Amino acid sequence: MRASSLTVSLLLMGCAVGPDFKKPEAPKVSGYGPGAPIVRTASAPGEFGAAQRYVTDMDIPGQWWTLFHSQPLNDLIVRSINANPNITAAQAALRQARENTLAQKGSYFPQVSAQLSASRNLTPVAAISPAGPTSNPYYSLITPQLNLSFVPDVFGANQRAVESLDAQAENLRYQLEATYVTLTSNVVTGALQEASLRGQILATEETIKVEADLLGILHRQFDLGQVSMADVAAQEAAVAQARLALPPLQKQLAQQRDALVALAGGLPSEDVAARFQLAELKLPVDLPVSLPSKLVEQRPDVRAAEETLHSASAQIGVAVAARLPQITLTANVGNSAAALSSMFTPGTNFWTLAGGVTAPIFEGGTLLHKQRAAEAGFDQAAAQYKSTVITAFQNVADALHAVQSDADALVAADASEQAAGRSLAIVRKQLELGQVAYLALLNAEQTYQQAKLALVQAQAARLADTAGLFQALGGGWWSRDALVAEK
């Protein structure tokens, strides 16, 4: 009795053929570059010049953008998360995948169906005797029955199919997380780009004002015979050149506003209330640098690639199981009577129990090649996983290089702007005293204008690449409340 119970249990539970999935190991490296890690960046005077410190294995906040201390930015990200259709689409895809997994799990259980048939019949009395107890050739037949079929998962075909679908659902969950990280990072980057453009526009407008004021001075000096018309014409060209730089910046700003509206789930005719300025943002000083062994756990794209590999592994088991015998158990029970009143009288019931085994003998190589195709799919997924890991490490290394270089660039830009400003002030005095020609002033002005724009760009780049580092490290999705995915 115990032996027969064990046999039934094995039939019901089965054993899953094919390889059991093993989680890939993290790369055995200790850093993101060939040399010793840098612990802090350079510092510069003025806005956004503080030295940034790298904190090894520091956890990333789930809402890391709050480190920029901008409430309008926080509000815009909340709006974007709630309204961006990419988030909604990713949530729906995840729900669909989970429902498909649950549907596949239904194959673990017997399939039961009910059937009711009723017919009115005429017996060909010239050929056979009437079917009923009387000689009446007309008779009715009412047959309710219950059908049951069950395919024991002996070799784990269904188990592997469920495993594959479950891995696909996990893949979509991490794709949802990746969509979340990408969206929030794009909003932060877009806001910083808007702030940079506003700063460049402000610097350009100041330059235009200075150039226009100088043009007025030259006009007065020309009237007094102190300068030539050539000097006035040169300054008029300088004013026109300065004004020429403004429309492209205004165009970029308008397009950047459109991009932010789209990220927030709006149409171009709508708008977002926030207006981002560099002066209203703060530079995060402590920067996380995750251990390489943790990066593969933090990056949602790496986790999604891992689940793709898991699904491909399970598909090998599905293909192997298809080449093995399949057991089918069926049962039917019901009644058949000529009238409802006699439906459950003795002699009207019937039942059938049946079992069968189907084993492939010759399929023209179809099943073998399907298995080999599944194995090739696994190899492809393994290579894609490795490529995703390499890209993830490259992203972090690039972000660290960018943050370091941005600090150095800000030091140089600040020094350049300070030096150009001092030079311009000296040349102006000299021009007023008649010690230098106007051309010297024009050169000094152009140098100062370029230095001022470069300073604004360097400040914005430091903020943007800091945000890029948070994104490259995974965006902190594991440290926040669950995304309403499960809506």
C-alpha positions as CSV (number, residue, x, y, z in Angstrom):
1,M,0.0,0.0,0.0
2,R,2.8,2.4,0.9
3,A,4.6,1.5,-2.3
4,S,1.5,2.3,-4.4
5,S,1.0,5.6,-2.5
6,L,4.6,6.6,-3.3
7,T,4.1,5.8,-7.0
8,V,1.0,8.0,-7.1
9,S,2.9,10.8,-5.4
10,L,5.7,10.5,-8.0
11,L,3.2,10.6,-10.8
12,L,1.5,13.7,-9.4
13,M,4.6,15.6,-8.4
14,G,6.9,14.4,-11.2
15,C,10.6,15.3,-11.5
16,A,11.7,18.3,-13.5
17,V,14.0,17.4,-16.3
18,G,16.5,19.8,-17.8
19,P,19.0,22.0,-16.0
20,D,18.3,23.7,-12.7
21,F,19.0,27.4,-13.0
22,K,22.0,28.7,-11.2
23,K,22.3,32.5,-10.5
24,P,25.3,33.9,-12.4
25,E,28.2,35.0,-10.1
26,A,29.1,38.7,-9.8
27,P,32.3,39.7,-11.6
28,K,35.3,39.2,-9.2
29,V,36.6,42.7,-9.4
30,S,37.1,45.2,-6.6
31,G,36.6,48.5,-8.4
32,Y,35.6,50.4,-11.5
33,G,39.0,51.3,-12.8
34,P,42.6,50.0,-13.1
35,G,44.0,52.3,-10.5
36,A,43.3,53.1,-6.8
37,P,39.9,54.6,-6.3
38,I,39.6,58.3,-5.8
39,V,38.1,59.3,-2.5
40,R,37.1,62.9,-3.3
41,T,36.9,65.4,-6.1
42,A,38.6,68.8,-6.5
43,S,36.9,71.8,-5.1
44,A,36.4,75.3,-6.5
45,P,35.1,78.6,-5.0
46,G,31.6,79.8,-5.7
47,E,28.4,77.9,-6.6
48,F,28.6,74.1,-6.8
49,G,32.3,74.2,-6.1
50,A,32.3,71.9,-3.0
51,A,34.4,68.8,-3.1
52,Q,32.3,65.7,-3.4
53,R,33.2,62.6,-1.3
54,Y,32.9,59.0,-2.6
55,V,31.3,56.8,0.1
56,T,32.0,53.1,-0.6
57,D,28.9,50.9,-0.2
58,M,26.7,53.8,0.8
59,D,23.1,52.9,0.1
60,I,21.2,55.0,-2.4
61,P,18.0,56.7,-1.2
62,G,14.8,55.6,-2.9
63,Q,14.2,59.3,-3.7
64,W,17.8,60.4,-4.4
65,W,16.7,63.5,-6.3
66,T,15.7,65.1,-3.0
67,L,19.4,65.5,-2.4
68,F,19.2,68.5,-4.9
69,H,16.9,70.2,-2.4
70,S,14.4,71.4,-5.0
71,Q,10.7,71.1,-4.0
72,P,9.5,71.9,-7.6
73,L,11.7,69.0,-8.8
74,N,10.3,66.7,-6.2
75,D,6.7,67.7,-7.2
76,L,7.4,67.2,-10.9
77,I,8.8,63.7,-10.4
78,V,5.7,62.7,-8.3
79,R,3.5,64.0,-11.1
80,S,5.5,62.2,-13.7
81,I,5.4,58.8,-11.9
82,N,1.6,59.1,-11.6
83,A,0.9,60.3,-15.1
84,N,3.6,59.0,-17.5
85,P,2.1,56.3,-19.8
86,N,5.3,54.3,-19.9
87,I,4.9,53.5,-16.2
88,T,1.2,52.5,-16.8
89,A,2.2,50.3,-19.8
90,A,4.9,48.6,-17.8
91,Q,2.5,47.9,-14.9
92,A,-0.1,46.4,-17.3
93,A,2.6,44.2,-18.9
94,L,3.6,42.9,-15.5
95,R,0.0,42.1,-14.5
96,Q,-0.5,40.3,-17.8
97,A,2.6,38.2,-17.3
98,R,1.6,37.3,-13.7
99,E,-1.9,36.2,-14.9
100,N,-0.3,34.1,-17.6
101,T,1.8,32.4,-15.0
102,L,-1.2,31.7,-12.8
103,A,-3.0,30.3,-15.9
104,Q,-0.2,27.9,-16.6
105,K,-0.3,26.7,-12.9
106,G,-3.8,25.5,-13.6
107,S,-2.3,22.6,-15.5
108,Y,-1.2,21.1,-12.2
109,F,-4.8,20.3,-11.4
110,P,-7.4,18.0,-13.0
111,Q,-9.5,19.6,-15.7
112,V,-13.2,19.0,-14.9
113,S,-16.1,19.9,-17.2
114,A,-19.8,19.3,-17.2
115,Q,-21.9,18.3,-20.2
116,L,-25.6,18.0,-20.8
117,S,-27.1,16.8,-24.0
118,A,-30.7,16.1,-25.0
119,S,-32.0,14.7,-28.2
120,R,-35.3,13.5,-29.8
121,N,-34.7,10.5,-32.0
122,L,-36.5,8.2,-34.6
123,T,-35.6,4.6,-34.8
124,P,-35.4,3.1,-38.3
125,V,-37.7,0.1,-37.3
126,A,-37.2,-1.5,-40.7
127,A,-33.5,-2.0,-39.8
128,I,-33.4,-2.3,-36.0
129,S,-35.7,-2.7,-33.1
130,P,-36.9,0.4,-31.2
131,A,-34.4,1.5,-28.5
132,G,-37.1,2.1,-25.9
133,P,-39.0,-0.4,-23.8
134,T,-42.1,0.0,-26.1
135,S,-42.5,-0.4,-29.8
136,N,-42.7,3.4,-30.2
137,P,-40.0,4.3,-32.7
138,Y,-39.8,7.8,-31.2
139,Y,-37.7,8.3,-28.1
140,S,-35.9,11.0,-26.1
141,L,-32.4,10.7,-24.6
142,I,-31.2,13.1,-21.9
143,T,-27.5,12.7,-20.8
144,P,-25.8,14.8,-18.1
145,Q,-22.2,13.8,-17.5
146,L,-19.1,14.9,-15.7
147,N,-15.7,14.7,-17.6
148,L,-12.4,14.7,-15.9
149,S,-9.0,14.7,-17.4
150,F,-5.6,14.9,-15.8
151,V,-2.0,14.9,-17.2
152,P,0.4,14.1,-14.4
153,D,3.5,16.3,-14.6
154,V,5.8,13.2,-14.4
155,F,8.8,14.7,-16.0
156,G,8.2,18.3,-15.0
157,A,7.2,19.8,-18.3
158,N,4.5,22.0,-16.7
159,Q,6.8,22.8,-13.8
160,R,9.4,24.1,-16.2
161,A,6.8,26.0,-18.2
162,V,5.6,27.7,-15.0
163,E,9.2,28.4,-14.0
164,S,9.8,30.0,-17.4
165,L,6.7,32.2,-17.2
166,D,7.5,33.2,-13.7
167,A,10.9,34.3,-14.8
168,Q,9.4,36.3,-17.6
169,A,7.1,38.0,-15.1
170,E,10.1,38.8,-12.9
171,N,11.8,40.1,-16.0
172,L,8.9,42.5,-16.6
173,R,9.0,43.5,-12.9
174,Y,12.6,44.6,-13.3
175,Q,11.7,46.3,-16.6
176,L,9.1,48.2,-14.7
177,E,11.8,49.2,-12.2
178,A,14.1,50.2,-15.0
179,T,11.3,52.3,-16.5
180,Y,10.9,54.0,-13.1
181,V,14.6,54.7,-12.8
182,T,14.8,56.0,-16.4
183,L,11.8,58.2,-16.0
184,T,13.0,59.8,-12.7
185,S,16.5,60.2,-14.1
186,N,15.2,61.8,-17.3
187,V,13.1,64.3,-15.3
188,V,16.1,65.2,-13.1
189,T,18.3,65.6,-16.1
190,G,15.7,67.6,-18.0
191,A,15.2,69.9,-15.1
192,L,19.0,70.4,-14.8
193,Q,19.2,71.0,-18.5
194,E,16.5,73.7,-18.2
195,A,18.4,75.3,-15.4
196,S,21.6,75.3,-17.4
197,L,19.8,76.9,-20.4
198,R,18.2,79.6,-18.2
199,G,21.7,80.3,-16.8
200,Q,23.2,80.5,-20.3
201,I,20.3,82.7,-21.5
202,L,20.8,85.0,-18.5
203,A,24.5,85.3,-19.1
204,T,23.9,86.0,-22.8
205,E,21.3,88.7,-22.0
206,E,23.8,90.3,-19.6
207,T,26.4,90.2,-22.3
208,I,24.0,91.8,-24.8
209,K,23.2,94.6,-22.2
210,V,26.9,95.3,-21.6
211,E,27.7,95.3,-25.3
212,A,24.7,97.6,-26.0
213,D,25.8,100.0,-23.2
214,L,29.3,100.0,-24.6
215,L,27.8,100.8,-28.1
216,G,26.1,103.8,-26.6
217,I,29.4,105.0,-25.1
218,L,31.1,104.6,-28.4
219,H,28.4,106.5,-30.2
220,R,28.9,109.4,-27.7
221,Q,32.7,109.2,-28.2
222,F,32.2,109.2,-31.9
223,D,30.2,112.4,-31.7
224,L,33.0,113.9,-29.7
225,G,35.5,112.7,-32.3
226,Q,37.3,110.4,-29.8
227,V,36.8,107.2,-31.8
228,S,36.4,106.3,-35.4
229,M,33.3,105.0,-37.2
230,A,35.2,101.7,-37.7
231,D,35.2,101.3,-33.9
232,V,31.4,102.0,-33.7
233,A,30.8,99.5,-36.6
234,A,32.9,96.9,-34.9
235,Q,30.8,97.3,-31.7
236,E,27.6,97.1,-33.6
237,A,28.8,93.8,-35.1
238,A,29.6,92.6,-31.6
239,V,26.1,93.5,-30.3
240,A,24.6,91.7,-33.3
241,Q,26.8,88.7,-32.6
242,A,25.8,88.5,-29.0
243,R,22.1,88.8,-29.9
244,L,22.6,86.0,-32.5
245,A,23.5,83.5,-29.7
246,L,20.2,84.1,-27.9
247,P,17.5,82.5,-30.2
248,P,19.2,79.0,-30.3
249,L,19.3,79.0,-26.5
250,Q,15.6,80.1,-26.3
251,K,14.7,77.3,-28.8
252,Q,16.5,74.7,-26.7
253,L,14.7,76.0,-23.6
254,A,11.3,75.7,-25.3
255,Q,12.0,72.2,-26.5
256,Q,13.3,71.2,-23.1
257,R,10.1,72.5,-21.5
258,D,8.1,70.4,-24.1
259,A,10.2,67.3,-23.1
260,L,9.5,67.9,-19.4
261,V,5.7,68.2,-20.1
262,A,5.8,64.9,-22.1
263,L,7.7,63.1,-19.2
264,A,4.9,64.4,-16.9
265,G,2.3,62.8,-19.1
266,G,1.1,66.0,-20.6
267,L,0.5,67.4,-24.1
268,P,2.5,70.3,-25.6
269,S,-0.4,72.6,-25.0
270,E,-0.1,71.9,-21.3
271,D,2.7,73.1,-19.0
272,V,4.4,72.4,-15.8
273,A,4.4,75.1,-13.1
274,A,8.1,74.7,-12.1
275,R,10.8,76.9,-13.5
276,F,14.2,75.5,-12.7
277,Q,17.2,77.8,-12.0
278,L,20.7,76.8,-11.1
279,A,20.7,79.1,-8.0
280,E,17.8,77.1,-6.5
281,L,19.6,73.7,-6.6
282,K,22.2,72.2,-4.3
283,L,25.1,69.9,-5.2
284,P,25.0,66.6,-3.3
285,V,28.3,66.3,-1.4
286,D,28.3,62.6,-0.4
287,L,28.2,60.3,-3.4
288,P,27.6,56.5,-3.2
289,V,29.9,54.1,-4.8
290,S,28.4,50.6,-4.6
291,L,30.6,47.5,-4.4
292,P,30.9,45.8,-7.7
293,S,29.5,42.6,-6.2
294,K,26.3,44.6,-5.3
295,L,26.0,46.4,-8.6
296,V,24.5,43.4,-10.4
297,E,21.8,43.3,-7.7
298,Q,21.1,47.0,-7.9
299,R,20.8,47.4,-11.7
300,P,17.3,46.6,-12.9
301,D,18.5,46.0,-16.4
302,V,21.0,43.3,-15.1
303,R,18.3,41.7,-13.0
304,A,15.9,41.7,-16.1
305,A,18.7,40.0,-18.2
306,E,19.2,37.4,-15.4
307,E,15.5,36.5,-15.5
308,T,15.6,36.2,-19.3
309,L,18.5,33.7,-18.7
310,H,16.4,31.9,-16.1
311,S,13.4,31.7,-18.5
312,A,15.7,30.3,-21.2
313,S,17.1,27.7,-18.9
314,A,13.5,26.5,-18.0
315,Q,12.7,26.3,-21.7
316,I,15.4,23.6,-22.1
317,G,13.5,21.5,-19.5
318,V,10.2,22.0,-21.4
319,A,11.9,20.8,-24.7
320,V,13.5,17.8,-23.0
321,A,10.1,16.8,-21.4
322,A,8.4,16.9,-24.8
323,R,10.7,14.0,-25.9
324,L,9.5,11.8,-23.0
325,P,6.3,9.7,-22.6
326,Q,3.2,11.5,-21.5
327,I,0.6,9.9,-19.2
328,T,-3.1,10.9,-19.6
329,L,-5.8,9.9,-17.1
330,T,-9.5,10.5,-18.0
331,A,-12.8,9.7,-16.3
332,N,-16.5,10.2,-17.3
333,V,-19.5,9.7,-15.1
334,G,-23.1,10.5,-15.9
335,N,-26.7,9.3,-16.5
336,S,-28.7,8.7,-19.6
337,A,-32.5,8.4,-19.5
338,A,-35.5,8.9,-21.8
339,A,-37.1,11.4,-19.4
340,L,-36.1,13.7,-16.6
341,S,-38.3,11.8,-14.1
342,S,-36.3,8.6,-14.6
343,M,-32.9,10.3,-14.7
344,F,-31.6,8.8,-11.5
345,T,-33.4,5.5,-11.5
346,P,-31.3,2.3,-11.3
347,G,-29.7,1.3,-14.6
348,T,-29.4,4.8,-16.1
349,N,-25.9,5.7,-14.7
350,F,-22.6,5.0,-16.5
351,W,-18.9,5.7,-15.9
352,T,-15.6,5.3,-17.7
353,L,-12.1,5.2,-16.4
354,A,-9.2,5.3,-18.8
355,G,-5.5,5.9,-18.8
356,G,-3.0,6.2,-21.6
357,V,0.6,6.7,-22.4
358,T,1.9,8.6,-25.4
359,A,5.5,8.4,-26.3
360,P,7.1,10.0,-29.4
361,I,8.8,7.5,-31.6
362,F,9.6,9.4,-34.8
363,E,9.1,13.1,-35.2
364,G,11.5,13.7,-38.1
365,G,14.0,15.3,-35.7
366,T,11.5,18.0,-34.7
367,L,11.7,17.5,-30.9
368,L,15.5,17.1,-31.0
369,H,16.0,20.3,-32.9
370,K,13.6,22.1,-30.6
371,Q,15.7,21.1,-27.7
372,R,18.9,22.2,-29.4
373,A,17.1,25.5,-30.3
374,A,16.3,26.0,-26.6
375,E,19.9,25.3,-25.6
376,A,21.0,27.9,-28.2
377,G,18.5,30.3,-26.8
378,F,20.1,29.8,-23.4
379,D,23.6,30.5,-24.8
380,Q,22.3,33.7,-26.4
381,A,20.7,34.8,-23.1
382,A,23.9,34.1,-21.3
383,A,25.9,36.2,-23.7
384,Q,23.3,39.0,-23.5
385,Y,23.5,38.9,-19.7
386,K,27.3,39.2,-19.8
387,S,26.9,42.1,-22.2
388,T,24.4,43.9,-19.9
389,V,26.8,43.4,-16.9
390,I,29.7,44.9,-18.9
391,T,27.6,47.9,-19.9
392,A,26.5,48.4,-16.3
393,F,30.1,48.5,-15.1
394,Q,31.0,50.8,-18.0
395,N,28.2,53.2,-17.1
396,V,29.4,53.5,-13.5
397,A,33.0,53.9,-14.6
398,D,32.0,56.6,-17.1
399,A,29.9,58.4,-14.4
400,L,32.7,58.4,-11.9
401,H,35.1,59.8,-14.6
402,A,32.6,62.4,-15.5
403,V,32.0,63.5,-11.9
404,Q,35.8,63.8,-11.4
405,S,36.4,65.6,-14.6
406,D,33.5,68.0,-13.9
407,A,35.1,69.1,-10.7
408,D,38.4,69.8,-12.5
409,A,36.5,71.6,-15.3
410,L,34.7,73.8,-12.8
411,V,38.0,74.7,-11.1
412,A,39.3,75.8,-14.5
413,A,36.1,77.5,-15.6
414,D,35.9,79.5,-12.4
415,A,39.5,80.6,-12.7
416,S,39.0,81.5,-16.4
417,E,35.9,83.5,-15.6
418,Q,37.6,85.3,-12.7
419,A,40.7,86.1,-14.9
420,A,38.6,87.2,-17.9
421,G,36.5,89.5,-15.6
422,R,39.6,91.2,-14.2
423,S,41.1,91.5,-17.7
424,L,37.9,93.1,-19.0
425,A,37.8,95.6,-16.1
426,I,41.4,96.6,-16.7
427,V,41.0,97.0,-20.5
428,R,37.9,99.2,-20.0
429,K,39.8,101.5,-17.7
430,Q,42.6,101.7,-20.2
431,L,40.2,102.4,-23.1
432,E,38.6,105.3,-21.1
433,L,42.1,106.7,-20.6
434,G,43.0,106.2,-24.2
435,Q,45.8,103.8,-23.5
436,V,44.5,101.0,-25.7
437,A,42.7,100.6,-28.9
438,Y,39.0,99.6,-29.0
439,L,40.0,96.2,-30.5
440,A,41.6,95.2,-27.2
441,L,38.3,95.8,-25.5
442,L,36.4,93.8,-28.0
443,N,38.7,90.8,-27.6
444,A,38.5,91.1,-23.8
445,E,34.7,91.2,-24.0
446,Q,34.5,88.1,-26.2
447,T,36.8,86.2,-23.9
448,Y,34.8,87.1,-20.8
449,Q,31.5,86.2,-22.6
450,Q,32.9,82.7,-23.4
451,A,34.3,82.2,-19.9
452,K,31.0,83.1,-18.3
453,L,29.0,80.7,-20.5
454,A,31.6,78.0,-19.8
455,L,31.2,78.5,-16.1
456,V,27.5,78.1,-16.3
457,Q,27.9,74.9,-18.4
458,A,30.5,73.5,-16.0
459,Q,28.2,74.1,-13.0
460,A,25.3,72.4,-14.8
461,A,27.4,69.5,-15.9
462,R,28.5,68.9,-12.3
463,L,24.9,68.6,-11.3
464,A,23.8,66.5,-14.3
465,D,26.7,64.0,-14.0
466,T,26.0,63.6,-10.3
467,A,22.5,62.6,-11.3
468,G,24.0,60.3,-13.9
469,L,26.0,58.5,-11.2
470,F,22.9,57.8,-9.1
471,Q,21.2,56.4,-12.3
472,A,24.2,54.3,-13.2
473,L,24.3,52.7,-9.7
474,G,20.6,51.6,-10.1
475,G,18.6,54.6,-8.9
476,G,17.8,53.2,-5.4
477,W,14.6,51.5,-6.5
478,W,15.2,48.8,-3.8
479,S,15.1,51.5,-1.1
480,R,11.7,52.9,-1.9
481,D,8.1,51.8,-1.3
482,A,6.8,49.3,-3.9
483,L,5.8,51.0,-7.1
484,V,2.1,50.9,-7.8
485,A,2.8,48.0,-10.2
486,E,0.8,45.9,-8.5
487,K,-2.1,48.2,-9.3
